[in-house]
């Protein structure tokens, strides 16, 4: 007889992955089953008792019911991605649910709240695969962390939202009160570098920093601020939330286009993507190759099934479904190997080096930084 089981629940699909160990057998069985078949004792801990004949009867009944118990030899390896609180994490979430890698590994997504939490996770060794602002990966590597770039998942996710009328140009930021999340990280980096390049005195722009994008949204809508710089989907969330509060929120000038014009580059900023522990990446190269294709398929599916994608995304991001749908248009999502846009990435890094070398840890990355 067996008492006790291990359970993983996918919040988006409500599908349970259950591990059962029969007495006298070292090999556990895994199968997937919907919640009504089990009684919940407390979160994360479901219990039942099964004799061998009951176990066999149950799995046969589940198969007949179309549940398809997929009995696997125990132990799918964990493949956890730590995503950012931004729209590219929806690409990761869908890939984790629908991709081919999920057939051979236990693929899951967890979302960090701030870049500081990301840095701490890497430093502790807990985070092996993680979405990161593109400069943070270089900074970590230059500090001695063995990480490298796998891909880019957005070519510019930061948006300027304004109250009342749109701020039409970077020059029009002078005299305005603006909220920016993550001081000295990506939204702030883009703004500060753009102001410096255009010779706009940053001291004449009233910048207030917040710890997270949701905090910036709350202050923007409730206090006396002209604008906020936010990643999607929080930019779209602020527009929709504003309507319910009687606050007219509109989009301002396109930061990415303004960047391209100011620095004479393509209208894209390789803002964020997946980085990985170097040793872990090389030990799991086959899995990363599969996951790359899963991500590409995921993005295609998202763009063709926006409402369904939003239903999945709301389980990971602090934004309602309509904001996730709206945000897709401005998120500039992509799935591109780092090596395929190496020139654009290095150009971005060169600009950051001129602006503030500390953002990259004092130097450009070595050739080994690009893992894929």
N, C-alpha and C positions, 0 to 999 in steps of 0.2 A: 504494500500500500504506500501511497505517496501523499504527503500533506504539504501544501505550499507550492507556489509557482512564481515565476518571474514574468513581469509584464512591461511592455513598452507600448505607450499609446501615442498614435499620431493625431495631434489635435485637429488637423485640417480634415482628415477623412474619418476620424473616430475608429479607425481600424486598430485592433489590438494584435500585438505579436506576443505569443505566450510560449514560455519554455516550461516543459514538464519533465521531471526526472522520475523514472519508475524505480522502485526499490530493487536493489540487486543489479542495476544496470548503470554503467558509468556514463553512457552516452545520453545526453538530454535530447528531447525532441522539441522542435520549433514548429508552430503553425500559426496561421492568422485566423482570427475569429472576431465577430462583432460583439459588442458589449452585452446584449441580452443573455448570452449563454452563461455569464458569470455574475455572481453577486459581489458588489463592491463592499469591502470591509472599511478601508480607509485609503486615501490617495496613495497610489504607488504600491499598495500591498493588498493583493487579492488572494484568498485562500479557498481551497477545496480539498476533498479527499477522493482519490480514484483508485480502484483496484484495476488490475490489468484488463480484465474483461470489460470493465466499464469504460476504460480509456479507449479500447478498440471499438466498442459500440458507439462512443461519442464521435470519434473521428470518422467512422463510416456514415453516421447520421449527418455530420456536417458536410461531408462530400456529397451525399445525396441531396442535401439542401442547397448545393451550389456554392458552399463556402470555400471549397477546395483547400482542405488542410494540406499544406505543403510541408511534409515532414522532411526536415533537413538535419543532417548531422550537425551536432551542436556547434555552436560557436561560430556565428558570423562575426568577422572582425569588425570592430568599431571604426568608422570613418566619419569623424565629426568635423564639421566646418563651423567656425565661429564667424558669423556674419556681422555686418555693420547695420545700424538702425536706419537703413535707407533702401530705396527700391531695388537695387541689384540683389538684395537678399531674397527677393521673390524669385529671381532666376535660380538661385541656389535651392530654395525651398521646393520648387517644382521639379528640379532635377533630382533632388533627394527622394521625392515621392514617385516619380515616373521613370527615372533613368535606369539604364541597364546595370549600372554599378550596384544599385539597391538589390539586385538579384543575388549578388555574391558577397555583399558587405552590409553591415547595419549603418546606413548613411543617415546622418541627422544634422540638423541645423540648430545652433544656439546663437543668440544675438547679444553682442556686447553693448553696453550703454554709452561708453565714452572711450576715446583713444587711450586714456590713461589705463582703463581696464584692459584694453587690448595689449598695451605694452607690458603690463604686469603679468598677463596670461602667457605671453611669449617668454618673458624672463624666468617665470617659474617652471617652464617646460610643459605646462598643461596644454597650451594651444599649439597644435602642430600644423593645422590648416586653417587659415583665417583670411577674411576679407579685411583690407587695410587701405587707408589713404596711401597713395603711391609714394609719397615722400617718407612715410613712417617706416616702410620696409627697408629703405636705404639707411635711414637713421639707425634702426635696430642693427643692421648688418655692420655699420661703421662703429657701433658700440660693442661689437664682439658677438652678437647673436648670429647663429648660423641659419639665416633665413634668406630666401630668394624669391623672385617674382615668378608667378605661374602665368597670370593673365591680367587683362584689363576688362572690367565689367561695366564701366561707364566712361564716356568721353565728355562728361560735364553735367553733373547732377545738381549743381547749386543754382538757385533761382533768387532773384530780387523781387520781393513783393512789397507793395506800397499801399498806403491808405489814401483814399480819395482819388487823386490823379497820379499817373505814372511818373516816376523819375526817369527822364528820357536819356540821360547820358551820365557818364562818370563825373563830369564837371558839376552836374546838378546835385551831387551828393553833399557839396559844401553847404554847411549850415543846417544840415538835416541830422536828426537823431535816429540812429540805426542800431538794431539788435543783431548780434552775431554770435552763434554758438561756437564752442570749442576754440578758445583763444590759442593762437599760435599753431592751430591745425587747419585743415584744408579750407573751410570757408573764409577764415581770417587771412590765410596765406594768399588766396586769390585776390581778395580785396586790397590788402596792403601792397602787394606787388603791382597791381594795376594802378593804384594811386601814385606810387612812386614813379612808375614808368611815365605816367602822364603829367608828372610834376604837380600833382595836386597835394596840398599840405594836409596830411592825415589828421593833424591837430584841429583842423577846421571842420572835420566830420565828427559828429558826436557819437562815438562807438561805445556801446554797452555790451559786455560779454555775458553769456549764459553758459551753464554747464552742459545743457542738452538742447536739441531742437524743440521738443515739446515745451520746455520752459520759455524759450524765445517766443513761440506762438502765443502762449498765454499772456505774456507781458505785452507783446505787440498789439493784441486785440483789446486789452483792458487798460493800457496806460498810454501816455502821450509820446508815442514813437511814430516817426514818419514811415519807416521801412524796416524790413528784416531780410537777412540773407539766410536762406534755408535750403537744405537738401530736399529733393522729392522723396516721399510724398508729403512732407510737412508743409511745403510751399502751397500745394493744392489744398491741404487740410485747412490752412489758414484762410484761404479764399472761401471755402465752403462754410467753415465755422463763422466767419465774418458775416455771411448772409443771415445766419440764424440770430446774430447779435445786432443786426442793423448797421454793421460796419462794412463799408464798401472797400474791398481789397482787390487790387489789380496788380498785374505783373509789370515790373519796370523794364529797363533796358536789359538786353540779353548779355549776361556776364561773359559767356563763352565767346560770343561774337566780338564783344568789346576787347576781350583778351587777344583774339586773333588779329584784330586791327592794330592794337597797340604794339604787339610784339612781332608783327609780320609773320605769323604762323598760320597753319590751317585752323579753321574755326572748331577746334576741339582741345580739351584739356584732359589728359589721361589721369583722371582724379583718383580712381580706386580700382582695386582688383584683388585677386587672391594671391597671397604669399604663403610660403610653406617652409617648415623646418627642412633644411637641406638634406639631412640624413634620411628623414622620413620620406621625402619626395623620391629620392633615388631608390629607396627600398620598396616603394609602391608606384613605380613608374607606370606599370601597366594599368593600375587603377586610375591614376591621374589622366592617362590617355582616354580611358573610357569615360571618365567624368567630364572631360573637356567636351566630348561629343554630346554627352547628356546635357550639358549647359547650353550648347548651341541649339539642340532640339527643344530645350526648355524655353529659350527666348522666342523661337519661332511659334511655339504653342501659346505662349503668353500673349503675343501680339495678335494672334488669331482668336484668342479666347479670353478677352480682357476681364469680363465679369467673373469667370471661373477662377482666373488667376488672382483676382482681388479677394475672393473668398479664402483662398489659401494664404495670401499675404497678410490678411488681417490677424492671423494667428501669431504672427511674428513681429509686426510693426505697429506702433501706436497711432494708427490712422484708420478711419472708416473706409469701407469698400469704395464709395464714390471718389474719395481722394486718391486711392490707389489707382483707380481707372484713369482719372484725370492726369495723375502724375506721370503716367507712362509716356505721354507726348513730350514732356520736357526733360525726361531723365537721361536721354541719349544712351540707352542701354546698348551694350555690345558684348560679344564674347570673343576676345582676340588674344592669342598667345602673346606674351610679352615680347618675344623675339620678333614677332611680325610687325610690331609698332615701336621697335627699339629706338629708331631715329627720333620719333615724336616724343617718346618718353625722355630720352637724353636731352632733347632740346628744352623740355619743361624743367628738367633738373638743372640745366645750365642757367636758366632764368632764375631759379630759386637760389643758386649759388651766388649770383650777382646781387640778389636782394638780401638774402640772409643765409650764409653757409651753414649755420647751426641747424637749420631745418632738415638738412641731409646728414648731419653728424660731421660736417666739416669738409667732406669731399664727395666726388662723384662715385658711383658704384663701380666695382671691378667687373670684369667680363663674366665672372662666375655668378653674378647676381641674377642673370636671366636664366631660369631653370628650364623653361619651355618656350 
